Amino acid sequence: MTATATILPNRAKRNLTIAKAMAEALAQEMRRDPSVLVMGEDIAALGGVFGNTRGLLEEFGPARIRDTPISETGFIGAAVGMAAVGMRPVVELMFVDFFGVCMDAIYNMAAKNCYFSGGQSAVPMVLMTSVGGGYGDAGQHSQCLYGTFAHLPGMKVVVPSNAYDAKGLMVSAIRDNNPVIFMFHKALQGMGWLGTVQGSINDVPEDAYTVPFGQAAIARAGRDITIVGLGATVHLALDAAEELIANGIEAEVVDLRSLVPLDRATVNASVKRTGRLLVVDEDYQSYGVSGEIIASVVEAGTVLTSPPRRIAFPDIPIPFSPTLERPALPSAEKIVAAVTDMVRGGR
């Protein structure tokens, strides 16, 4: 990971949640650049439903930390206009599932404006949005939709799995002259009422730094199989890899970190070393990220010891009932079973 700031080697560690890391990144960029502002539902006095903007209203006031009406079409459209005239708005779409009412502003305006203007009009805005299921919130508050946004040209798409990456990716997103979709998983945020994957809480430097887009990270080295994940599924893969060690299987875990741009080179290099590939994605199985990763490896001509596989959400609306939802989600148990079968010679 490359940082723009000089980080003192003997500094005290600061373990932050993703929510706190995002809020810190926003605050630092707002101090640095007066053109940065934040808009969205309940992001001011409440500090955001997912904690991303806590403490910002007190420092920057309501002109730069703006609560909006429940009208995603209106305030996201306004953010596109602000970005087009030189501001750098960060706007929150509370749940990615709400994209339908504002997709015209996101894709037909923000994503295409640079192309339509021949590169003369940039749209430097960040759309941050929550993703992920597991809470019995049903089909309108539980999707990931990574593939939906990654499929549409003109936008960059990032998905942090930990607090260090969340801060660095947010700083990069705000400074980028293109629209960036910043997708954070609810299970990783650090909000007590949601529960938090402990691996997402890690050491975050206080200084400003960037994590560049298009550079995947090797979250765990291994020699027998490559497991590719993003966001919450990185932690499922790491849990599975720990369990697989007892079976004599060393799994390498790749954290994509960004989908657009996509670091195909790191994935291909890993699979070339291990000879096996499993992609774990909480988005829908068909036409998504999992298929794109597998296609990239196959098209590169990488020699595989066994056919590639994927674990993803089945192509059904997400159920409300936990009894139905939980078995449909990716899990460490599913990963262990798939990897064991692949390494031991199954197809």
C-alpha positions in Angstrom: 0.0 0.0 0.0 1.5 3.4 -1.0 0.9 6.4 1.2 1.3 10.0 0.2 2.2 11.1 3.7 5.4 10.4 5.6 4.3 8.0 8.4 6.6 7.9 11.4 7.7 4.3 12.0 7.6 4.7 15.8 4.1 6.3 16.0 1.5 4.8 18.3 -1.0 2.5 16.6 -4.6 3.8 16.1 -7.1 1.0 15.5 -10.2 2.6 13.9 -13.5 1.3 12.5 -14.3 1.9 8.9 -16.9 4.4 9.9 -14.4 6.5 11.9 -11.8 6.2 9.2 -14.2 7.5 6.6 -15.2 10.4 8.8 -11.6 11.3 9.4 -10.8 11.2 5.7 -13.8 13.5 5.0 -12.7 15.9 7.7 -9.1 16.1 6.6 -10.1 16.7 3.0 -12.7 19.4 3.9 -10.0 21.2 5.9 -7.6 21.0 2.9 -10.1 21.9 0.2 -13.0 24.3 0.8 -14.8 23.0 -2.3 -15.5 19.6 -0.6 -18.9 19.3 1.1 -21.1 16.4 2.1 -24.8 15.9 1.5 -27.4 13.1 2.3 -30.2 12.0 4.5 -29.4 12.1 8.2 -25.7 12.9 7.7 -25.6 16.1 9.7 -27.0 16.1 13.3 -27.2 12.3 13.4 -23.8 11.8 11.9 -25.1 9.3 9.3 -27.0 6.1 9.9 -23.7 4.2 9.5 -21.5 6.7 11.3 -19.6 8.0 8.3 -20.1 11.7 9.1 -20.0 11.9 12.9 -18.6 15.1 14.3 -18.5 16.9 10.9 -21.5 19.2 11.5 -19.9 20.6 14.6 -16.7 21.6 12.8 -18.0 22.6 9.3 -21.5 23.7 9.9 -24.7 23.1 7.9 -23.5 24.8 4.7 -20.9 22.1 4.1 -22.6 19.2 6.0 -26.1 19.3 4.5 -29.0 17.1 5.6 -31.3 16.6 2.6 -35.0 15.6 2.1 -35.8 12.1 1.2 -35.4 12.8 -2.5 -32.4 10.9 -3.9 -33.2 12.2 -7.4 -33.0 15.7 -6.2 -29.9 15.8 -4.0 -27.8 13.5 -6.1 -28.8 15.5 -9.2 -27.7 18.6 -7.3 -24.4 17.0 -6.5 -23.7 16.3 -10.2 -24.4 20.0 -10.9 -22.1 21.1 -8.1 -19.3 18.9 -9.3 -19.7 20.1 -12.9 -19.1 23.7 -11.8 -16.0 23.0 -9.7 -17.1 21.8 -6.3 -16.2 18.3 -4.9 -19.4 17.0 -3.3 -19.5 13.7 -1.4 -23.1 12.5 -1.4 -24.5 9.5 0.5 -27.1 7.1 -1.0 -28.1 5.5 2.3 -28.7 2.0 0.8 -27.4 1.0 -2.6 -30.8 -0.5 -3.2 -32.3 3.0 -3.7 -30.2 3.5 -6.8 -33.3 3.1 -9.1 -34.8 6.5 -8.3 -31.5 8.4 -9.1 -29.8 6.2 -11.7 -30.4 8.9 -14.3 -28.3 11.4 -12.3 -25.6 8.8 -11.5 -25.1 7.3 -14.9 -26.6 9.4 -17.6 -25.3 12.6 -16.0 -22.3 12.1 -13.7 -20.7 9.1 -15.5 -21.1 10.3 -19.0 -20.5 14.1 -18.7 -16.7 13.9 -19.2 -17.1 11.9 -22.4 -20.0 14.0 -23.7 -17.9 17.2 -23.2 -14.8 15.8 -24.9 -13.0 15.8 -21.6 -13.7 19.5 -20.9 -16.1 19.0 -18.1 -15.2 16.7 -15.2 -17.5 15.5 -12.5 -15.4 15.1 -9.3 -18.1 13.7 -7.0 -18.1 10.7 -4.6 -21.2 8.7 -4.1 -20.9 6.6 -0.9 -23.4 3.9 -0.3 -24.0 0.9 2.0 -24.2 -2.6 0.7 -24.7 -6.1 2.1 -27.2 -8.4 3.7 -27.4 -10.7 6.7 -29.7 -8.6 8.8 -33.2 -9.7 7.6 -33.7 -6.4 5.8 -35.0 -8.1 2.7 -34.7 -7.3 -1.0 -34.8 -3.5 -0.8 -32.1 -2.9 1.9 -29.6 -5.9 1.5 -28.1 -6.0 -2.0 -24.5 -5.4 -3.0 -25.0 -4.6 -6.7 -21.2 -4.4 -7.3 -21.6 -5.7 -10.8 -24.3 -3.2 -11.7 -22.0 -0.2 -11.1 -18.8 -1.8 -12.3 -20.5 -2.6 -15.6 -21.3 1.0 -16.5 -18.4 3.0 -18.1 -17.4 6.4 -16.7 -17.4 5.7 -13.0 -14.7 4.3 -10.7 -15.9 1.8 -8.1 -14.2 1.0 -4.8 -15.0 -1.5 -2.0 -12.8 -1.3 1.2 -12.5 -4.3 3.4 -10.8 -2.5 6.3 -10.4 0.9 8.0 -6.9 1.6 6.6 -8.1 1.1 3.0 -11.3 2.9 3.7 -9.5 6.1 4.7 -7.0 5.9 1.9 -9.6 5.1 -0.8 -11.8 7.9 0.4 -9.0 10.5 0.1 -8.2 9.2 -3.4 -11.9 9.3 -4.3 -12.4 12.9 -3.2 -9.3 14.0 -5.1 -10.2 12.2 -8.3 -11.7 14.2 -11.1 -14.1 11.3 -12.0 -17.3 10.2 -10.3 -16.4 7.5 -7.7 -18.8 5.0 -6.2 -17.6 4.2 -2.7 -19.4 1.0 -1.5 -19.1 0.1 2.2 -20.4 -3.1 3.7 -22.6 -2.8 6.7 -21.0 -5.7 8.5 -17.6 -3.9 8.5 -18.6 -0.4 9.6 -18.1 -0.7 13.3 -21.6 0.2 14.3 -22.6 -1.6 17.5 -26.2 -2.3 16.4 -24.9 -4.1 13.3 -22.1 -6.1 14.7 -18.7 -5.8 13.2 -16.2 -8.2 11.7 -13.2 -7.5 13.9 -10.7 -7.9 11.0 -12.0 -4.7 9.5 -10.8 -2.7 12.4 -7.1 -2.0 11.9 -4.3 0.5 12.3 -5.0 3.8 10.6 -2.4 6.6 10.4 -3.6 10.0 11.5 -1.9 11.8 8.6 -3.7 12.0 5.2 -2.7 9.3 2.7 -4.0 7.7 -0.4 -4.7 4.1 -1.4 -4.5 4.1 -5.2 -7.3 2.6 -7.3 -6.6 -0.5 -9.3 -4.1 -2.1 -6.9 -5.4 -5.3 -5.3 -3.8 -6.5 -2.0 -2.6 -9.9 -1.1 -4.4 -10.2 2.2 -2.8 -13.6 2.9 -0.1 -15.5 1.0 -0.6 -19.2 0.0 0.4 -21.7 -2.6 -2.5 -24.1 -3.2 -5.4 -21.9 -4.3 -6.3 -18.3 -4.9 -9.4 -17.0 -3.2 -10.5 -13.6 -4.6 -12.9 -11.5 -2.5 -14.0 -7.9 -1.9 -15.4 -6.1 1.1 -16.9 -8.5 3.6 -16.1 -11.7 1.6 -12.3 -11.0 2.1 -12.9 -11.7 5.8 -14.9 -14.9 5.0 -11.9 -16.0 2.8 -9.4 -15.2 5.6 -11.5 -17.2 8.1 -11.7 -20.1 5.7 -8.0 -19.9 5.0 -7.2 -20.2 8.7 -9.4 -23.3 9.0 -7.9 -24.8 5.8 -4.4 -24.7 7.3 -5.4 -27.6 9.6 -6.1 -29.6 6.5 -2.7 -28.9 5.0 -4.1 -26.4 2.4 -2.5 -23.0 2.1 -4.9 -20.5 0.5 -3.9 -17.2 -0.9 -6.5 -14.4 -0.4 -6.7 -11.5 -2.8 -8.6 -8.3 -1.8 -9.6 -6.5 -4.9 -10.1 -3.1 -3.1 -11.4 -1.5 -6.4 -13.5 -2.9 -9.2 -13.0 0.0 -11.6 -10.1 0.0 -12.3 -9.7 -3.7 -11.8 -6.3 -5.2 -11.0 -6.4 -8.2 -13.2 -2.6 -8.5 -13.2 -2.4 -9.3 -9.4 -5.2 -11.8 -9.7 -3.6 -13.5 -12.8 -0.2 -13.6 -11.2 -1.6 -15.2 -8.0 -3.6 -17.8 -10.0 -0.5 -18.6 -12.1 1.3 -19.4 -8.8 -1.4 -21.5 -7.3 -3.1 -23.0 -10.3 -6.6 -22.8 -8.8 -9.2 -20.0 -8.5 -12.2 -19.5 -6.3 -14.1 -16.1 -6.4 -16.3 -15.2 -3.4 -18.9 -12.4 -4.0 -22.0 -11.4 -2.1 -23.5 -9.9 -5.2 -25.7 -12.0 -7.5 -24.0 -14.9 -9.2 -24.9 -14.3 -12.9 -23.4 -11.5 -15.0 -21.3 -10.1 -12.1 -17.8 -9.6 -10.6 -17.3 -13.3 -10.0 -17.7 -14.2 -13.7 -15.5 -11.2 -14.8 -12.6 -12.4 -12.6 -12.9 -15.9 -13.9 -13.1 -14.7 -17.5 -10.0 -12.5 -17.0 -7.9 -15.5 -15.8 -9.2 -17.8 -18.5 -8.6 -15.2 -21.2 -5.1 -14.7 -20.0 -4.4 -18.3 -20.8 -3.4 -19.2 -17.2 -3.0 -22.9 -16.8 -5.4 -24.2 -14.1 -5.1 -27.4 -12.1 -8.9 -27.6 -11.6 -11.8 -25.6 -13.1 -12.4 -22.2 -11.5 -15.4 -21.8 -9.2 -17.4 -19.1 -7.6 -19.5 -18.6 -4.5 -22.1 -15.8 -4.8 -25.6 -15.0 -3.9 -28.1 -17.0 -6.0 -30.2 -15.2 -8.6 -33.2 -14.6 -6.4 -34.6 -11.6 -4.5 -33.0 -11.4 -1.0 -35.4 -13.0 1.5 -36.6 -11.3 4.6 -36.6 -14.4 6.7 -33.2 -15.1 8.3 -33.9 -18.8 7.9 -34.0 -18.3 4.2 -31.4 -15.5 3.9 -28.5 -17.0 5.8 -28.1 -20.2 3.7 -28.0 -18.1 0.5 -25.2 -15.9 1.7 -21.5 -16.7 1.1 -19.9 -18.2 4.2 -16.5 -19.5 5.4 -18.0 -23.0 5.6 -18.9 -22.9 1.9 -15.4 -21.7 1.1 -13.8 -24.5 3.1 -15.9 -27.1 1.4 -15.3 -25.7 -2.1 -11.5 -25.3 -1.6 -11.2 -28.8 -0.1 -13.0 -30.3 -3.0 -10.9 -28.4 -5.6 -7.5 -29.1 -4.0 -8.3 -32.8 -3.3 -9.1 -33.4 -6.9 -12.9 -32.8 -7.1 -14.5 -30.9 -10.0 
